[in-house]
């Protein structure tokens, strides 16, 4: 879903999404909420005919365009949506749409927060009926990451006309653990090579300072010597990373670049992605005894619990290391012959 599609949503939903923008929620979060709410409304129009006919007796209902809802009718409509209907929607997402538990849990959060907005911010509802909406339990999964040797193999694949740029991008991902959107948003004025720092804008437009190690500084310096100057679009002249079309590099171009090098390195098909490079950087730092609180600041996590998943990664590695001990199976079969 794109922002241009917001006009097809009911005015109350549009107002809510605009409030999220004012609260500096990330663009991805806003688009996910919009998509979830649109799917929920589509389900109601298609499956809850009695409810819709009570609220819109003479309207031509269109599950793709909700402009038939004006202010007053929409208020009545949302007031009649119960937690039972929302539960049926989550069940539909699981059984008919094949959504996994994580996706369904996100949809439950999207619905809950919108109805909380209607109750708390707009006072349209006396209470939030979705407080009792129970999302499925989501099992915590350990993040995938590249080993140190795989990182070196990947970096060794960089070649071609854009090798300085591509190498710099990979080095920043693997050393600083930044997000894809953060890397694409870097401007020239964000870089302070003398101080070895980089200012990046994270989720919710929150800024943080990232400290650059020797490899990052060297990679940026090499790239800046060949960075395109002529022909770059006026609006993109401040961008650090420039595409082959002389524009600020976009996220998909970076993803395609990584896919190419992963394939050349024989690392494709393993679920590695740009975000896994972020996990890799965090894991490698934690393995080198970087404190989890320091890691939280480096990654720009809002909650410590998000960062603590890397402590579980280390615990698994310790278990694997113990299991590799050549004496790990010693004595397992001891005494069996006697019992026989």
LINGI-V310698 format. One line per field, one symbol per residue. ss: DSSP state (a for helix, b for strand, c for the rest). phi: phi as a letter, one per 20 degrees, with the letter a starting at -180 (. if undefined). Layout:
ss = ???
phi = ???
This chain:
ss = ccaaaaaaccaaaaaaaaaaaaccccaaaaaaaaaaaaaaaaaaaaacaaaaaaacccccccccccccccaaaaaaaaacccaaaaaaaaaaaaacccccaaaaaaaaaaaaaaaaaaaaacccccccaaaacccccccccccccccaaaaaaaaaccccccaaaaaaaaaaaaaacccaaaaaccbaaabbccccbbbbbcaaacbbbbbccaaaaaaaaaaaaacccccccaaaccbccbcccccbccaaaaaaaaaaaaaacccccccccaaaaaaaaaaaaaaccccaaaaaaaaccccaaaacaaaaaaaaaaaaaaaccccccccccccaaaac
phi = .dffeffeeggfffffffffffemffffffffffffffffffgffeddffffffecfdeefcfdbdffeegfffffgffeedffffffffffffeddmfefffffffffgfgffffffeeedledfcefegefefffdffdfffbefgffffffffefbnfdffffffffffffddmeffffffefdgffecffelcbecdefmmfebddeeegfffffffffffdggdenfggfdfeffedefelcgfeffffffffgfffffemdfmdnfbgffffffgffffffemffffffgffemfedfgfffffffgffffffffffegfefdfnfefnfffff
